[in-house]
């Protein structure tokens, strides 16, 4: 994970908002890419004065919304054909799609919104909304809300965390910066643990 984060940080430093837009958009469209890691790296990089945090938030939100809509329409137009292309997957789909459709009828908006904050669902949520034929305007409303809140929340968290570490180093020296950084790492680790536990409970 450290190598991946280092690679993402390197790409953010060299390609800035263009890389952020591409990786967030493609992840949202259905590819397993480190979109949230890129947003965090961009937020930290912005805290050093190399990027505008407003630009980071706007680019991440727009990329998330566009990518999710690509995933939605791909799922709506071709998702079922893809699922039934293989007999074994078609048999599984026969069992899983009806309850999924009922779920999206009842809770689709909230599911689309909160999917933005969980790694696996961030990749597959828009496809499932399209496959289950969730109304596009309803999807767009909740998708846009989720993308904007996600970009603001994660972007600002990374931005102020980066500034906190830099300020601690300036005020208390390297060891102070390390201490603040350790607290932030523990907090972020706790959030990731809670997310994965929630995903495991949902999939059980």
Secondary structure as GFF3:
##gff-version 3
##sequence-region A 1 204
A	DSSP	alpha_helix	2	29	.	.	.	ID=ss1
A	DSSP	alpha_helix	35	47	.	.	.	ID=ss2
A	DSSP	alpha_helix	53	74	.	.	.	ID=ss3
A	DSSP	pi_helix	75	79	.	.	.	ID=ss4
A	DSSP	alpha_helix	80	83	.	.	.	ID=ss5
A	DSSP	alpha_helix	87	115	.	.	.	ID=ss6
A	DSSP	alpha_helix	119	131	.	.	.	ID=ss7
A	DSSP	alpha_helix	136	172	.	.	.	ID=ss8
A	DSSP	alpha_helix	174	203	.	.	.	ID=ss9
###
